[in-house]
Amino acid sequence: EAGPCLAAPDAIAAIREGAAVWDLVITDYDMPGMTGAELARSLRKLRPDLPIVLLTAQPRIHQLHQGQVGLFDGVLGKPAGTAQLASAAIAALMAARERTTKCTS
């Protein structure tokens, strides 16, 4: 099941109100009022274990956030195909699971 949020504050509210319901966040970088990085920082405060994938058309942003520890679990450049998006989602979910396992071990 997917639940689109049209604005970053809506995504923050959705996670705050039903944190356990959400398994993954896929966000754009350029959004009105808040960047994808700002959204990720806010969501990490609410749910540090939540996998977050950044999707961006800006090559510079893509390069800056690729491999940045703790902010995004995956970074994709636009356009991204269905297979790329699915692969990034699976990798992000696995990374989050590994991160959670390390914290509880």
Secondary structure, 3 states (H helix, E strand, C coil): CCCCCCCHHHHHHHHHHCHHHCCCEEEECCCCCCCHHHHHHHHHHHCCCCCEEEEECCHHHHHHHCCCCCCCCEEEECCCCHHHHHHHHHHHHHHHHHHHHHHHC
